[in-house]
Amino acid sequence: MKFGWETVLIFGAAALLIAVVAWVMHLKTRGILRLVINSLAGGALIAGLSAFNIISLPLNAFNSILVGVLGLPGAGIVIAAAMLL
């Protein structure tokens, strides 16, 4: 069976999702609240970039959580993924 870059990307995203879920389960309440606030800020960043036509980014829960958890590198990942796809 031949693996393409899509398969590798899906496996990487699944591993990242499992790691984030495991990390969130070990957080205390203050950490979960911080994650929620950061995710809302990440969603606002994506919505702001899309609203001013700087770049067209899909606004969904995965992207906002990714930007909220990783910060500016997460925003770079979302922008790079939007450019590639």
C-alpha positions as CSV (number, residue, x, y, z in Angstrom):
1,M,0.0,0.0,0.0
2,K,1.4,3.4,-1.0
3,F,1.2,6.2,1.5
4,G,0.7,9.7,0.2
5,W,1.3,13.0,2.1
6,E,-2.4,13.1,3.0
7,T,-2.1,9.9,5.0
8,V,0.9,11.2,6.8
9,L,-0.9,14.4,7.6
10,I,-3.9,12.6,8.9
11,F,-1.7,10.4,11.2
12,G,0.1,13.5,12.4
13,A,-3.1,15.3,13.1
14,A,-4.5,12.3,15.0
15,A,-1.4,12.0,17.1
16,L,-1.5,15.7,17.9
17,L,-5.2,15.4,18.8
18,I,-4.5,12.5,21.2
19,A,-1.6,14.4,22.8
20,V,-3.8,17.5,23.3
21,V,-6.7,15.5,24.8
22,A,-4.2,13.7,27.2
23,W,-2.7,17.1,28.1
24,V,-6.1,18.6,28.8
25,M,-7.1,15.7,31.0
26,H,-4.1,16.3,33.2
27,L,-4.8,20.0,33.6
28,K,-6.4,21.5,36.6
29,T,-9.4,23.8,36.4
30,R,-7.3,26.9,36.0
31,G,-5.5,25.3,33.1
32,I,-8.7,24.4,31.4
33,L,-10.0,27.9,31.8
34,R,-6.8,29.3,30.3
35,L,-7.1,26.9,27.4
36,V,-10.7,28.1,26.8
37,I,-9.6,31.7,26.9
38,N,-6.7,31.1,24.6
39,S,-8.9,29.2,22.2
40,L,-11.4,32.0,22.1
41,A,-8.5,34.5,21.4
42,G,-7.3,32.2,18.6
43,G,-10.7,32.1,17.1
44,A,-10.9,35.9,17.3
45,L,-7.5,36.1,15.5
46,I,-8.6,33.8,12.7
47,A,-11.9,35.7,12.4
48,G,-10.1,39.1,12.3
49,L,-7.7,38.0,9.6
50,S,-10.5,36.7,7.6
51,A,-12.7,39.7,8.2
52,F,-10.2,42.2,6.9
53,N,-9.4,40.0,3.8
54,I,-5.8,39.6,4.8
55,I,-6.1,35.8,4.3
56,S,-9.1,33.5,4.0
57,L,-9.0,31.0,6.9
58,P,-11.6,28.5,7.9
59,L,-13.0,29.3,11.3
60,N,-13.7,26.1,13.2
61,A,-13.1,24.6,16.6
62,F,-9.9,22.7,15.6
63,N,-8.2,25.8,14.2
64,S,-9.1,28.0,17.1
65,I,-7.9,25.3,19.6
66,L,-4.7,24.8,17.6
67,V,-4.0,28.6,17.7
68,G,-5.0,28.8,21.3
69,V,-2.7,26.0,22.4
70,L,0.3,26.8,20.3
71,G,0.0,30.6,20.0
72,L,1.6,32.4,17.1
73,P,3.3,29.2,15.8
74,G,-0.2,27.6,15.7
75,A,-1.5,30.6,13.7
76,G,1.5,30.0,11.3
77,I,0.5,26.3,11.0
78,V,-3.1,27.2,10.2
79,I,-2.0,29.9,7.6
80,A,0.4,27.4,6.0
81,A,-2.2,24.7,5.8
82,A,-4.7,27.2,4.3
83,M,-2.1,28.2,1.7
84,L,-1.2,24.6,0.8
85,L,-4.7,23.3,0.6
